[in-house]
């Protein structure tokens, strides 16, 4: 197996995100999204246990199991309780100051079984494990994927070519161009996001604290992430002054103590935006052996393990663990869109 990724000067969105292991306001999504994300925490636990058993260092502090607290109004809370009961997810009503004494948020719900993962760390661990298994990594700018009778040819800007009986396009916001060359148009777009990181004391933020305005994400070492901005149609990866000011104001609203602190890091990434709730996962129409997993938008990391399982089952012809039809690339009409404000701001 060969994985071809862009050079380091093109940072992937998966390195830039916060790593919340739940869609934001998950009950506002359709069931097809929930099926890809509902057990993400336990899936990552198993992945990291496997990597740790193989002797890969750095697995122990990547998962943060403090839970997910979500600010909710009364009507939304009722929907959340109904959703949690249906999917067997523990939930309890908790005021913000009960969860985090210094919080300026209001009433909400705590999902104690949810949490977050340190995404750059888990990607380093996975890369090391895959290298040990014999997977090859190549760095290149891919210009085209040409279908063959079986599989396809992958062509790089520097003239290199790769051929395989099974080709997977999972190129984030760059995927539309590769698919368009095969006559496939999907409702995809880039969406830039920026985040801040503050160095604080461990335990000050016990859980992910999510509001309609933004969120705080704790790490085991005390680091706290504040996110995020959203700029649809922007595929640049440099942080902006306007983005920093917006996030600093957000940080002070979410946790007043941050008003007197300076952020340690400020970065940006580009999400693989999609006009529908769920990603496209499956065979590229008109090909035999070319597949795609694209359009995960804000839910790439949380849906990654389940998406990978579904894709592997489709490639090998095994029975899939979910009905693959909702994710098909042939189903290009928009599904019910999430009502989360994060899609709109």
N, C-alpha and C positions, 0 to 999 in steps of 0.2 A: 504494500500500500504506500502511496505517495501523497502527501499533503502539500499543496502549493499555496503559499500565502504571499501577500504583498510585502515589500521591504519594510524595515522598521520605521521609515519616515512616513508611512501611511498607517498610523495606529488604528487597530480594529476597535469597534464600539465595545466589544466584550472586555477590553482592558479599562475602559473609561467609566463604565456604569457603577452603580452602587451595590449591586448584588443582593437586593431584596428578594427573598425566595417566595414571592407571591405577587401576582398582578396587583397594581394599585386599585384599591376598592374592587376586590376580586368578584364580589357578587353582582357587579354591574356588567360582567362579561357573559357571553354565551357558554353553554355547557362544553362545547368543543375546545374552548380555551382552558376551562377548568380541568378537563381530562389530561391536558398536557402539563398542568402545573400543580395539581392538588397534592401530590406526594413528592414534590421536588426536594424538600429537606431530607427525607429518608433516602431518596435516590442518591443525593450527594454524599450522605453518610456512607452508603455502601461503596460508592466509587472511591472515596478517600480511604476507607478501610482496606480496600483491595490494593490501592497504591502504597499504603503504609505497610501492609503485609509483604509487599514486594521490595521493601527497603528504600522507598523513595522518601527523602527527607522533607520536612516542612508541612506535613499533613495535619498536625495536631491542633493548630490554632486558627484554622481557616473558617470553620463554621461557628457562628454566634447564635446560640439558641435561646436568647432572652425573650423571644416573642415579638409580636407585631401589634402595636397599639394604633388604632385608627380613630380619628375624630369623626363623629357621626351625629347627624340630627336624628330626631325621634323616628321619622318615617323611614329614613335610610337604615337605622338600627334594626327595625323590624325586618326589613328585607335581608339584612346581614345575618340575623339570627336564623331565619328560615333557610338561607343558603348554607350556613354552617351545619345546621342539623341534617340537611339533606346529604351533605358530603362528609359527615362524621368528623367535623373539625371542632375542637373545644373552643368555646368563646365565653366571655363574661363581661358585664358592664363595669367599666372602671373609669373614674374621673382622671383627667390628665395629671392633676397634682398628686393623686394617690399613686400613680405609676411613676411619676418623676416630679419631685417636690417643686422644682424650680420652673416647671413648664408653664407657659402662658396659654396653652390650649384649653379647650373646654371638656365637655363630656365625650365619651367614646367607648370603644370596645377593645378588649385585649384578646388576641389569639395566641395563647401561650405556646402552642406547638410549632409556630412559625418562627422565622428568623432571617438571617442573612449570611452571605458567604463572601469571603475576600477574593474577588474575582481574579486579580492579577496573580495571586498566589496559587489558586486552583489551576489556572492555565499553565503556570510553570510546572506544577506537579504533574499534570496530565501530559505535557510535552515530554518530560523526563521519563514517564512510564511508557509512553508510546515509542520513544527512542529505544528503550530497553527491549520492547517487543519486536523491534526491527522495522518500525515505520520510518520512512524517509521523509524529511522535510526539505522543501525547495523554496527559494525566494525568487519571485518573479512578478512582473506586471502582465496579467493575462489579457490578451487582445481578442481571442475568439475561442469558442467551443464549436467544433464541426461534427455533427452526427455522422457515424459510420453505419454500416449494416448492423453491427453490434457494437455498442459503446460509442466512443467518440475520440476526436483529436483535440487536445488542449494546446493552444499556441500562445507563446509569450512574445512580448515586444522585442526581446533580444534575439529572436529567431529559434529558440529552443521549442521542441515539440514533445508531447507525451501522448501515448495511445493506451487506452484501457477499455476492457469490456464493460466497465461500469464507471461512469463519470458523475460526480456530484457537484453541482453549483451551489455554493453557500458563501457568496461573496458580499454579503451585507448590502450596503447602499450601492455597490457597483454591479450588483446582479442584473438590473434591468437591461444594461447594455449587452451583456452576454446572452441573455434570453432573446432580446430583440433580433440578434443576428440569426436566430433560428425561427423567426417569425412569431414569437410569443410575446405578447404585451400584457403586463400585469399592473394593477393599480398600486405601484410602489413609488416611493420618493425618499430623499434624504431628509433627516431632521436632526439638526445640531442641538447638542445639549452641553451645558457647562456645570461644573460642580466645584465646591470648596472643601478643604479638609482642615480641621482644627486639631491641635494636640491638646487634649484635656486629660483629666485623671480617670483611670479605669473605674467603671461602675457608675459614673455620673449620669450617663444615659443608659438605663438598664435594658431598653428594648428599642426597636425601630419605632419612631414616633412620626406618624403620617397624618397630615392634614390636607385640605383642599389646596392650600397654598404651596406646600412643599413638605420636606421630610428631613429628619435627623436619622443617621445610621451609625450605630456604635460598633467599634471594633474592640477586641480583647485588650489591646494595649492602651486603650483610652482615646484613641483617635475617633473623631466624629466627623462624618461626611454630611454636608448640607447640599441638597439638590431640589430641583434642578431647573435649568432653563429649557425652553423648547423654541427652536427657530426652524420652521418648516421650509424645505427647499434649499437649505444651506448645507453644503458638503465640505466646509472648511473645518479644520481641526485645531485652529489657534484660539486660545481664550481671549476674551474681549474685556475692555474696561467697563462697558455697560453691563456685561454679564456679571462681573465681579461685584459691582455696586448693587445690582439686583439681588444677588445671593447674600451679600452682607446684610442688607435690609431684612431679607427673609430669615437669616440666622438669628438676628436680634428679636424678631417677632416670635419665632419658635422657641427660643431659649434666651432670655434677656442677658444672661451672663456672657453670651458671645459678643454682645455689643462692645465690650471693652477688650476683646481679644482680636488678634490679627491672624488671619488664616495662614497656615503653613504651606499649602499648595492650592493651585487653581488650574484646572485643566478642562479640556473639551473633547468631545467625541461625536461621531455621527451615527445616529440610529438608522436602521433599515426600515423606514416608515412604510405603512400599509394602510389602505383605505378601509380595510375590514378588520374585525376583531381578531381573527386567527391567521396564522401564517399559511403559506403555500408549501406543502410537503408532498412530493411524489414524482412520478415520471413526467418528463417534459413532453407535451403533446407532439406527435409526429416523429418521435425518436424511439429507439430500442436500446435501452441501456444508459440513457442520460437522465439524471434525476436532479431535483432542486429542493432546497430547504431555504426559503427566503421570506422576507416580510414579517419578521418576528417583532419589529418595532421596539417597544419597551420591555418585552417579555422574552428576550433571547436567552438570557442566562437561566431564568426560572424554568423555561420550557425546554432547555437544551437536552437533558437526559431523556425525556419522553420523546422528543422529536427525533433524537438519534435512534432510539429503539424502533420507532415507527418506520423511519427511513431504512434501517438495516433489514427489517422484516419485508419491506416492499422490494428491496434489491434482491434478497435471497429467495423470495417467493414464499416465505413462511406466513402462517396465520398472524394477522396483525392484532395487537392488544386493544385497538379501538377501530371503529369504522373509518377507513381512510378517505371516504368520499368527501366529507366536509373540507378537507385540506387539499383536495385535488387541484392541480393547475388548470384543469378544464372548467372548474367552477369559478369563473372570474367575476361573477356578479357579487356586489358587496353583501356581506352578511349583516346581521344586526350590529350596529356600531355600539361600542361601549359608551355609556353616558358620563364616564369619568371626565372631570374638568381638565385632566392632564392632556387630553387629546386636543384641547381647544386653546390653551393659553400659550 
